[in-house]
Amino acid sequence: MELQLYRLETDPVLRRLVAPMNSVELHEMEEDIRLNGGNRGVRVWGRIILADHEYYEYCHRQNIPFCLVDVPLTNRTEAIAWVCRNQLSRKSLVGEMRKYLIGKQSIAERSAASYLLKSPVHREGGLTLGSIEKTYRENTLTRLRARIGTQYAINHITVRKYEAYARSIDRIYQSSQDFVNAHLSGRLKLSFEKVESLASLDPDIIACKCQRWLTGTHEKGTLNHEDDNMTVPVVSIKTMPAYDPDGEITSLSLTIPSWISSIMRVRNVTRMEETSESARFRLHRALLRLKSTTDKMIFVLRKETDGRL
């Protein structure tokens, strides 16, 4: 393809998967362009830049014509998987970005495989999935996780953990892009547990807590639903706290919102068609027990208040 100053597009979803180059990588890229011009080219999917954003921007700043290298991809899912594989070959990636990309690659490749397995060409006589084919599908997707794990020297359980981590990061990104950028670049480190806890909250609360983490005003080690600035009174060992008849009810009232957030998060981010029948059955049984328990509690509350609730 001829060299010229092409005008290309940037996809925000794909751009987020590309970590900024460090100073060494930028210097090597600039040296290559000065010596060889734009012959290496910018890899694209149609008119969308896949991974060479700094290359594209430098060529435009220096008015250096470049060529395009077309990567044959069918859809965005394939594009996401391609960008993840491309970025994971870089030695400069920090740990959090690497975990995020492995999770995103696995989600994308499993989504593509799941779509193919459910397509008519994979069904005998166009019938819906039977139990044997469901088992085959689940095993195929598990093998896919295992293959990705082997590729990056981790086991398939860790790959699954990274998938959940990537979904949590994407949810947080909707409320605070700066927080996610700081975390994935290594400037702000949170454990898996804190990231998942943060992602389970309401968007407004996520934005507020992220701002506190970014400004250094967040109390370390806390990511609960109460105000982080609440002070806890010091109780002497010799002093027994006074009985509070509302204590247990208040504690339960503060805990239930976290259950609701967790249920909503699972409903919003989980691809139910990809989950196993046994997992869905366990959740269904647990929800029925929860419903029965809450119904009994509501009955008790109404009884004690003459039915006015």
Secondary structure as UniProt FT lines:
FT   HELIX           12..15
FT   TURN            16..17
FT   HELIX           23..36
FT   STRAND          38..45
FT   TURN            46..47
FT   STRAND          48..49
FT   HELIX           53..61
FT   TURN            62..63
FT   STRAND          66..70
FT   HELIX           76..88
FT   TURN            91..92
FT   HELIX           95..118
FT   HELIX           120..122
FT   HELIX           124..126
FT   HELIX           131..151
FT   TURN            152..153
FT   HELIX           156..173
FT   TURN            174..175
FT   HELIX           177..184
FT   TURN            185..186
FT   HELIX           192..199
FT   HELIX           203..215
FT   TURN            220..221
FT   TURN            228..229
FT   TURN            237..238
FT   TURN            245..246
FT   HELIX           247..269
FT   HELIX           272..274
FT   HELIX           277..304
FT   TURN            305..307
//
